[in-house]
Amino acid sequence: MRAYTTWSAYASFRENETGIIAPGRWADITVMDIDPLYLGEKSPEKLPAGSIKLTMAAGKIVFERK
């Protein structure tokens, strides 16, 4: 997970702008109803059953399942 968040922010010299979820930071986030990291390891056949609940881009909600 760090490779996609804090480490990539550091590598691109943007650790003061992104890399963690905090007020004032850039945020592109997808919230799912499953844990893809857990299922990918334990039950990968269940991954397609997951759905997206919310997507944020540039810190703004661009999709929210009601």
C-alpha positions, 0 to 999 in steps of 0.5 A, spaced: 500 500 500 505 504 501 508 503 494 501 507 491 501 512 497 507 515 501 512 512 497 510 514 490 509 521 493 516 521 496 519 519 489 515 524 485 517 530 490 510 531 492 510 528 499 507 535 502 501 535 497 499 528 496 501 521 499 496 521 505 489 522 506 489 529 510 485 535 510 488 540 504 492 534 500 490 531 493 485 525 494 484 520 488 480 515 492 475 509 490 471 506 496 469 499 495 464 494 499 470 489 499 477 489 501 481 487 494 487 486 498 485 481 502 480 477 497 486 477 492 490 473 497 485 469 500 479 468 495 481 472 488 474 468 485 470 473 489 473 480 487 468 481 481 463 481 486 465 487 489 462 494 487 464 501 488 461 505 493 464 512 492 470 515 488 473 522 489 478 525 484 482 531 486 478 531 493 471 532 490 466 526 490 465 524 483 461 518 484 457 516 490 452 509 490 446 511 493 
